[in-house]
Amino acid sequence: MPVCLPIVDGDISLMYNLSNDTLKNYKEQVMKIALKSEDKLFNAATECINLRVILMHLTRHYEGKANSVIDAIKLLLAELDKSLDEFGLGRTKRMFEY
């Protein structure tokens, strides 16, 4: 997790914005898939599955500390989970947790 913070210069609001954009792109990609096979859904979701792990570690890192951006990231993480679950990737996303 500490590796991703220097990438965004320690600015977690930038991390939120990038994460939000990634989620929007995922939803758009999924809607464009005519026949939603497991392979096509997984290919569209790979970035979001990896993002989910990063966001989980980020929220754990800030656990117990008051931060409005982290609160927004928690909501985004819940939305990301819901979106992955909607397309049958709930089990798959958990396989990538560490």
N, C-alpha and C positions, 0 to 999 in steps of 0.2 A: 504493500500500500504506500509506503513512503516514497516509492519510485514515481507514482503518478503526480504527486504534489509539485515537484520541481518542473514537471512538464508544463503545468499551468501556472508556473511561478508562484506556487503556494496560494493562489487565488481560487478558493473553492466556489466562488460565484461563477467564475469562468468554467469550472468543472460542471456546475449545474447547467449552464447554457449549452455546453457541448453535449451533455447527456440528454438534455431535452431535444436537441436537434437530432441526435442519434435515434431516439425513440420515435420521433415524427417520421424520419426516413424509413425506419423499420415498418411502421404502420402503412406508409405509402407503398412500399415494396410488396407487402403481403396482399394489399388490395389489388395490386396489378397481376398477381398470380392467378391465372385462369383455373388450372387444376391444382389444387393445393395438396401436392404429395408431400410426404415426410421430408424427402431430400430438398425440395424447393423451399419448404418452410424453414428447415434447419439452415440452409444457405442464407436466407434472408435474415435469420435471427442470430447468427453467429456473433455478430458485433454486439448485439444487445445482451446476449448471454454473458459474454466477457465483461461488458460494461456493468452488468448486474453484480458480478463478483467484486469489481473495483468499488462500486458504490456501497456494497455491504461492508467492505473493509474500511472505507472512509467513514461511514456512520459509526462503526465500532470505535474507530480512532477518536472520534469526538464525543463518545458516549459520556453523558453526565455533564457536558459543557453546554451552556446556553448559546445557541447560534441559530439565527433565523434561516440562514442558507442551508444548514444541515437539516433543519425541519422541512424545508422545501425539497431537499434531496430525498428525505425519507418518504415524502408523498410521491415523488417521482419514481422511487424504487417500488412502491406499492402499485403504481400505475403500470410500471414495466412488468412486474410479476403478473398482474392481472392480464395484461396483453399477451404475454407468453402462454399463460394458462388457457386463454380463449382459443388459441390455435393448437392446443394439444402438446405444448412443449414444457409443461410443468415438471414432468419427470426428467426430461432432458436437461433443463436448467440446473436441477439439483446435482446432476452428475459432474458439473463443472465447479462446484463449490469446493473450496479448500481452506 
